[in-house]
Amino acid sequence: METIREEEYKNKLVSRLNRAEGQIRGIRNMVEKDAYCDEILNQISAVQAALDSVGKMILESHIRGCVVRDIQAGREEIIDELMGTIGRMIK
């Protein structure tokens, strides 16, 4: 399946993902330079928060778009898929 996203929304997602990617490279550099553990852990926490934010944005879009569309079309199995997705996200 494929989802078509508006360009502005897609750019916002890509920008946040690029930022997280840069943070991950920074963490790798910190490890290579034997940075203090607490500083590394703080950066890991920041990356996790950034990815959670992107995940929430995509989940909201999925619910408002794909899920609503499928329910309106009578494809209620989307609810099971959504519940599985939410379960994986809140682990």
C-alpha positions in Angstrom: 0.0 0.0 0.0 1.1 3.6 -0.6 0.2 6.9 1.1 0.4 10.2 -0.8 1.5 13.0 1.5 1.3 16.7 0.9 4.7 18.2 0.0 4.8 20.6 3.0 4.0 17.7 5.4 6.5 15.4 3.8 9.2 18.2 4.0 8.4 18.6 7.7 8.8 14.9 8.3 12.0 14.7 6.3 13.5 17.7 8.2 12.8 16.1 11.6 14.2 12.8 10.4 17.4 14.5 9.1 17.8 16.2 12.5 17.5 12.8 14.2 20.0 11.3 11.8 22.4 14.1 12.6 21.9 13.5 16.3 22.7 9.8 15.8 25.9 10.6 13.9 26.8 12.9 16.9 26.2 10.0 19.3 28.5 7.8 17.3 31.2 10.5 17.4 30.7 10.9 21.1 31.2 7.1 21.5 34.3 7.2 19.3 35.7 10.1 21.4 35.0 8.4 24.7 32.5 11.1 25.8 31.1 10.9 29.3 28.3 8.3 29.5 25.7 10.7 30.9 26.2 13.0 27.9 25.7 10.1 25.5 22.6 8.9 27.3 21.1 12.5 27.2 21.7 12.5 23.4 20.1 9.1 23.0 17.1 10.4 24.9 16.8 13.4 22.6 16.9 11.1 19.5 14.2 8.9 20.9 12.0 11.9 21.6 12.6 13.2 18.1 11.6 9.8 16.6 8.6 9.6 18.9 7.5 13.0 17.6 7.8 11.8 14.0 5.9 8.6 14.8 3.1 10.6 16.4 2.8 12.8 13.4 2.6 9.9 11.1 0.2 8.0 13.3 -2.2 11.0 13.4 -2.0 11.3 9.7 -2.7 7.6 9.3 -5.7 7.7 11.6 -7.2 10.8 10.0 -6.6 9.6 6.5 -6.1 5.9 5.9 -8.0 4.5 8.8 -11.0 6.8 8.3 -11.1 6.0 4.6 -10.9 2.2 5.2 -13.6 2.3 7.9 -15.9 4.3 5.6 -15.2 1.8 2.9 -16.3 -1.0 5.2 -12.8 -2.4 5.7 -12.9 -2.7 9.5 -9.9 -5.0 9.6 -7.9 -1.7 9.6 -8.8 -1.4 13.3 -6.8 -4.6 14.1 -3.9 -3.3 12.1 -4.0 0.0 13.9 -4.2 -1.6 17.3 -1.1 -3.7 16.4 0.7 -0.6 15.3 -0.2 1.3 18.5 0.9 -1.7 20.5 4.3 -1.7 18.9 4.7 2.1 19.4 4.0 2.1 23.1 6.2 -0.8 24.0 
